[in-house]
Amino acid sequence: MASGQQKAQQNLEAFEVWKETLTDDDFRKIIFRGQLNRNEVAKGIGCGKSALNQNPALKDSLKDLEDELRNRGVLPPLTDSAKRSTDKPNKAYDNTANRKLIHSKRVSLLEAENIELKAKVKELEKRLERFGELSETLSDMGLMPR
């Protein structure tokens, strides 16, 4: 069985042979969203789709092929946003983002409930003050036992 490096080299060689056997019309047939369809490329060279991302030499060779095809007018030119996204590295995955979102929603709900309860307490304190004065007045008049 071949080692990982040998397999990577074999995939790169298979890619080089595959790309030489195709014409511009063949490449046009496998365009998907402005680039070559990765599934079709992987089928053509007989490797898994993951090899196109995990093998740096193969990835660079595929990018060079797509750039060459863009220069020849086979592939559409890159949009500004696509150019910017290829220039910067991918953002690291944040596995706490979902939890942060849930906490944020919970905090805002609790804050709203807190505001409602503070308003209710203030209203009840006013009522209590008013009834306290009434109770004191009734008691002073002797209408109510102390």
C-alpha positions as a printed Julia matrix, in Angstrom:
146×3 Matrix{Float64}:
   0.0    0.0     0.0
   1.3    3.46   -0.91
   2.13   5.99    1.79
   0.26   9.28    2.04
   3.02  11.18    0.25
   3.18   8.63   -2.56
  -0.61   8.75   -2.95
  -0.5   12.55   -3.03
   2.16  12.44   -5.76
   0.13   9.88   -7.74
  -2.96  12.11   -7.5
  -0.95  15.11   -8.69
   0.42  13.15  -11.66
  -3.08  11.87  -12.5
  -4.36  15.44  -12.38
  -1.65  16.64  -14.76
  -2.48  13.85  -17.22
  -6.23  14.49  -16.87
  -6.0   18.23  -17.52
  -3.9   17.65  -20.67
  -6.54  15.32  -22.12
  -9.41  17.85  -21.88
 -10.29  20.61  -24.3
 -11.74  24.01  -23.46
 -15.2   22.68  -24.35
 -14.72  19.79  -21.93
 -13.8   22.25  -19.19
 -16.88  24.36  -19.99
 -19.06  21.31  -19.41
 -17.84  20.91  -15.82
 -18.1   24.54  -14.68
 -20.08  24.98  -11.49
 -20.54  28.37   -9.81
 -17.68  29.99  -11.66
 -15.1   27.28  -11.05
 -14.46  23.7   -12.07
 -16.82  21.24  -10.41
 -14.71  19.58   -7.72
 -16.68  16.34   -7.88
 -16.08  16.04  -11.62
 -12.39  16.85  -11.23
 -12.05  14.2    -8.51
 -13.85  11.62  -10.7
 -11.61  12.51  -13.63
  -8.38  11.92  -11.74
  -9.73   8.98   -9.71
  -9.34  10.36   -6.21
 -11.58  11.57   -3.43
 -12.83  15.15   -3.41
 -11.02  15.69   -0.11
  -7.67  15.2    -1.86
  -8.33  18.42   -3.81
  -8.34  20.37   -0.53
  -5.87  18.36    1.55
  -3.09  17.92   -1.0
  -1.35  21.33   -1.21
   0.4   20.6    -4.51
  -2.83  19.37   -6.1
  -4.75  22.34   -4.71
  -2.18  24.79   -6.14
  -2.16  23.01   -9.49
  -5.97  23.17   -9.67
  -5.9   26.89   -8.8
  -3.28  27.48  -11.52
  -5.43  25.61  -14.03
  -8.49  27.69  -13.12
  -6.47  30.92  -13.41
  -5.21  29.82  -16.82
  -8.78  28.99  -17.91
  -9.95  32.44  -16.7
  -7.2   34.1   -18.77
  -8.36  32.14  -21.83
 -12.0   33.07  -21.19
 -13.19  29.56  -20.44
 -14.07  30.34  -16.81
 -15.77  33.6   -15.83
 -13.58  36.2   -14.08
 -13.53  36.26  -10.29
 -15.82  38.77   -8.59
 -14.34  41.3    -6.16
 -15.67  39.41   -3.14
 -14.21  36.14   -4.44
 -10.82  37.81   -4.89
 -10.93  39.16   -1.34
 -11.9   35.79    0.13
  -9.01  34.02   -1.59
  -6.52  36.6    -0.32
  -7.25  36.11    3.37
  -7.06  32.83    5.27
 -10.24  31.13    6.37
 -11.62  32.23    9.71
 -11.22  29.64   12.42
 -14.43  27.85   13.35
 -15.93  29.17   16.57
 -17.6   26.27   18.34
 -18.99  28.61   21.01
 -20.88  30.85   18.58
 -24.16  28.96   18.97
 -23.89  29.01   22.75
 -23.11  32.75   22.68
 -26.19  33.35   20.54
 -28.4   31.4    22.94
 -26.96  33.27   25.93
 -27.42  36.6    24.2
 -31.1   35.87   23.49
 -31.62  34.69   27.07
 -29.98  37.83   28.49
 -32.17  40.11   26.4
 -35.3   38.23   27.5
 -34.26  38.47   31.14
 -33.51  42.18   30.79
 -36.97  42.81   29.32
 -38.59  40.81   32.12
 -36.53  42.73   34.69
 -37.74  46.07   33.32
 -41.37  44.88   33.45
 -40.99  43.66   37.03
 -39.35  46.93   38.16
 -42.3   48.88   36.72
 -44.75  46.56   38.49
 -42.89  46.95   41.82
 -42.95  50.72   41.48
 -46.71  50.67   40.82
 -47.35  48.39   43.8
 -45.21  50.57   46.08
 -47.31  53.6    45.11
 -50.5   51.67   45.89
 -49.11  50.51   49.2
 -48.13  54.06   50.14
 -51.62  55.31   49.29
 -53.38  52.53   51.2
 -50.94  52.93   54.11
 -51.96  56.56   54.44
 -55.64  55.59   54.22
 -55.17  52.89   56.87
 -53.4   55.36   59.18
 -56.17  57.93   58.72
 -58.9   55.36   59.48
 -57.0   54.21   62.52
 -56.63  57.79   63.8
 -60.37  58.32   63.39
 -61.01  55.2    65.42
 -62.77  53.37   62.63
 -60.15  50.66   62.53
 -58.35  48.87   65.34
 -54.57  49.36   65.45
